[in-house]
Amino acid sequence: MEWIKDYWWIVLIILVGMLISGIKELNRVDVKKFLKDKPEIPPHRDNNAEWDNDDDWPKKK
């Protein structure tokens, strides 16, 4: 990690470049087009779905 003390400015330039590149890519996204063509998400099924019928609570009479 000694090299970070000597070359911290190069690491900083790389991080700033990544940030600027990410912002440019996010600006290219057309939100309205994405929302119009968004695929339908299947309903969520949790891992406990098979246990939902087997409640330990007492039955009401």
Phi, psi and omega per residue, in radians:
M1 nan 0.055 3.123
E2 -1.172 -0.500 -3.099
W3 -1.205 -0.404 3.125
I4 -1.176 -0.589 3.106
K5 -1.120 -0.612 -3.102
D6 -1.493 -0.590 -3.015
Y7 -2.078 0.604 -3.112
W8 -1.115 -0.528 -3.097
W9 -1.235 -0.542 3.087
I10 -1.204 -0.737 3.090
V11 -1.076 -0.708 3.128
L12 -1.124 -0.729 3.118
I13 -1.114 -0.708 3.126
I14 -1.129 -0.757 3.132
L15 -1.134 -0.713 3.108
V16 -1.146 -0.691 3.091
G17 -1.101 -0.709 3.094
M18 -1.121 -0.694 3.131
L19 -1.132 -0.790 3.136
I20 -1.132 -0.721 3.123
S21 -1.104 -0.724 3.109
G22 -1.110 -0.709 3.120
I23 -1.134 -0.722 3.115
K24 -1.099 -0.729 3.133
E25 -1.158 -0.678 3.121
L26 -1.187 -0.527 3.098
N27 -1.231 -0.394 3.130
R28 -1.371 -0.261 -3.099
V29 -1.282 2.225 3.069
D30 -1.650 1.827 -3.013
V31 -1.153 -0.736 -3.103
K32 -1.140 -0.695 3.105
K33 -1.161 -0.700 3.117
F34 -1.110 -0.770 -3.123
L35 -1.176 -0.556 3.133
K36 -1.240 -0.678 -3.072
D37 -1.759 0.284 -3.089
K38 -1.164 2.301 3.113
P39 -1.221 2.632 3.129
E40 -1.265 2.291 -3.137
I41 -1.519 2.296 3.102
P42 -1.182 2.706 -3.130
P43 -1.095 2.539 -3.102
H44 -1.349 2.360 3.048
R45 -2.168 2.087 -3.107
D46 -1.402 2.996 -3.087
N47 -1.265 -0.258 -3.093
N48 -1.751 0.282 -3.050
A49 -1.094 -0.620 -3.121
E50 -1.316 -0.279 -3.128
W51 -1.667 -0.103 -3.068
D52 -1.097 -0.544 -3.129
N53 -1.387 -0.343 -3.091
D54 -1.715 1.176 -3.141
D55 -1.355 2.557 3.076
D56 -1.564 -0.063 -3.123
W57 -1.284 2.596 3.113
P58 -1.198 2.563 -3.130
K59 -1.346 2.467 3.094
K60 -1.429 2.419 -3.109
K61 -1.700 nan nan
